[in-house]
């Protein structure tokens, strides 16, 4: 399974350590990015997260997707 790296940059900082997950494909990485954003928002409520995205890269360091926290926060 491919390895994906999840980072959360906020205003030129990365306050959370990167998370690495082996997942079946980019669709699974999308689901994981959404879950990660929802969990971090629920745990911290840091208003800076409203400007943040979960950046997902593959093993080569290429960006696979960027998931906005605002999408996770407003999702049902």
N, C-alpha and C positions, 0 to 999 in steps of 0.2 A: 504494500500500500504506500502511496506517496506521503511524504512528510511535509507538513505545512507549519509555518511559523506565524503566530498571531502577536502583533504589537499594537500599542495604543499611544500614539504620539499626541501630545496636547501642547500647543504653543511652544514648539521646539524642544519639548521635554518628553521623556517617556517614563511616566511615574510608576508604571507596572512592569514587572519583569516579563520578557517574552514567554509565550506558552508554545510548546511544540506538540503537535498531534499527528499521528499517522491515521489518515482517513482515506476512504475509498475513492473520492473524487472531489471536484470543485463544488458540487452541490452540497456534499457533506461538510465541506469547509465553510460554506455560506451558513448552514444551519448552526455550526459550532461558533462562528463569529457572532451570530445573533444571540445565542445562548450566553456566550461570554459577556457580551455587552449588557444584557439584561441582568446577569448575576452581579457584575461589577457595579452597575447603577444601583441595584437594590442594596448592596452592601455598603456603598459609600455615599451616594446621593450628591457627590461632588458636582457642583453646577458647571465646572469647566468641561465636564464630559459632554455637555450639550454642543460643544464645538469639536468634539473628538470623533475619530473613526477607528474602527478595528482594521488594521492593515494586515492582509494575509499574503504571505509570500511562499513560493515553492522552495524546493531544495536548492535550486539555482539562484535564489534571491530575487526572482522575478515576481512582481506584484500580480497576484491572482484576482484579488478583489479588495475593495475598500467598503466597509460596512459602517454607515453613520450611526452613532449612538442615538440620534433623534429618531431614527427608524425603529430601533429596538425599544425605545422608551414609549413610543406611541403605538406600537404593535399590540394587538389584542392578545 
